[in-house]
Amino acid sequence: MSATSAWTYLVVSSRATPRSLAWVAVWAAVMGTSAPLMRLASGAQPPADEWVKMVADLITGKDKDFRTVGLESVRTGDKSEAATLHFAALLPALSPEAQTGLLSALADRKDSAARPAVLALLAKEKDEVVRAAALRSLGSLGESADVPLLMKSLSAGESQRDAARVSLGQLLGADVSQGIVAELPNCKADVQCVLLELLADRGDRTTLPAMLKSAVGRDATVRTAAMRALAKLAEVEQVAGMVQGVLAAEAGQERDNAERAIVLVCQRISDPSLQAAPIIEAMRPLDAAQSAIVLPTLGRIGGPDALAIVNAWIHDANADKQQVGMRALCNWPYATVVPQLIELFATCEQADTRTMVLGALIRVAPLADERSNVERLELLKQTLAMCQRDEDRNRVIERARAIRTIETLRFLLPFTADPVTAEKACSSIVELAHYRDLREPNKAEFDRALDKVLAISKAPESIERATRYKNGQTWERPKPKR
């Protein structure tokens, strides 16, 4: 290390302690008189322009440690626009690694004076990593005029795409969201999906009309993304528009997802008995065919007013309306309709309807509500007795894990002896064992059950969990993939 380099390092890194100053003074005497070194040794601070030059020397030098100090000084040192412009002007001459570091430091500095240099670099630079760093820096350095560039980058490589998305989320100003909305129709479907999610994350409710428009568009993936965005951002006032999204959705998974999105919005009404009101109101102008599509959504929300409407359909003379009404009842979110479901199962002659009703019973039987755990488990056992197919029995066994009692463990154990149900029973047993406050007071019973899991199961996750729980260890659930 040269004397001058040592001096520079100490100044810009704010490490000029009395001891280090003395060391520099000695070094200056050995290496020869140096005015800057002697000034530092005397405790004097360098002029601002001299400090900027020193930081620039560290950034452009080959020593990585010195560069790190220089970049930190860009972040925290002289905040003047002149300093920002001086640092930004270094970008074209740096190596890709140094460019990436400086772009990050300039972004943290948050001085938009660096923006022209960043845009100039993006216009010429081909390196994927550098481009991603430049795009990311625009989140704090850019403005609404940069929205088209960032949106275009959503179709680039993965690192650029991720950086552009982050920056679009960070850019400040209502005009940014409106800029995204303006470009939305011109983008490919996959990019529209990303942008709709981004708009929801930005939380700007002025974009709700654009989301509602996308929810009834031609592309199913865009419609789904729009309804998902509306689920995050919409209020009761948008429910009528979201109902149009349900009507536009294809039957099956897309429509199910659209229905769930509306439910999330309606659940923002604090009084559960009023949550169905926005959908009931939105259904008034619909014709019979449209109402038949929306009625299952009403069933997902529940409530006394919804139940009155659903029961009117169930008892209608028209067989098709009866079927729609029963489908809506099978979507009910509470176990309050269990007696009616049991009666339907007993009286209905259509196999498809019986299967649908049974599925509803399996779903609601173990739901946590005002019923006791004993009552929930008894209903699940009653539902099990209705099952004729192995797949239904396995669904009962899987749902049993929602009732966290030692009696549930005892209910599950016999199913480990049947090869058809053994794996599902093992999975539910280890799920019950996951809860230490249930497992530890009943350690002996759980240990025997976990031994059975280890002897029977062929599922790696069940085996790992059983082993860890037997050893008193914890197990962390895998994070869901986005």
PESUL-V222203 format. One line per field, one symbol per residue. ss: DSSP state (H for helix, E for strand, - for the rest). phi: phi as a letter, one per 20 degrees, with the letter a starting at -180 (. if undefined). Layout:
BEGIN
ss = ???
phi = ???
END
This chain:
BEGIN
ss = --HHHHHHHHHH-----HHHHHHHHHHHHHH---HHHHHHH------HHHHHHHHHHHHH---HHHHHHHHHHHHH----HHHHHHHH--HHH--HHHHHHHHHHHHHH--HHHHHHHHHHHHH---HHHHHHHHHHHHHH--HHHHHHHHHH----HHHHHHHHHHHHH---HHHHHHHHHHH----HHHHHHHHHHHHHH--HHHHHHHHHH-----HHHHHHHHHHHHHH--HHHHHHHHHHHHH----HHHHHHHHHHHHHH-----HHH--HHHHHHH----HHHHHHHHHHHHHH--HHHHHHHHHHH----HHHHHHHHHHHH----HHHHHHHHHHHHH---HHHHHHHHHHHHHHH-------HHHHHHHHHHHHHH---HHHHHHHHHHHHH---HHHHHHHHHHHH----HHHHHHHHHHHH--HHHHHHHHHHHHHHHHHHHHH---HHHHHHHHHHH------------
phi = .fffffffgfffeldefgffffffffffffeofcgffffffenfefggfffffffffffefefffffgfffffffdegeffffgffffffgfeefgfffffffffffffmdffeggfffffffdfdfffffffffffffddebffeggffffffdefgfffffffffffegeofffffffgfegfeefgffgffffffffffmeffeggffffffdfeefffgfffffffgfdfcgfefgfffffffffffofffgffffffgfffffffegfdfegffgffegefeffffffeggfgffemofffffffffffeffffffgffffffffegecefeggfffffffdfdeffffffffgffffegegfbffffffffffffffgfefddfffgffffffgffdecfffgfffggffedgfdgffffffffffffegfefffcgfffffffffgfedfdegfffffgffffemeebdffffff
END
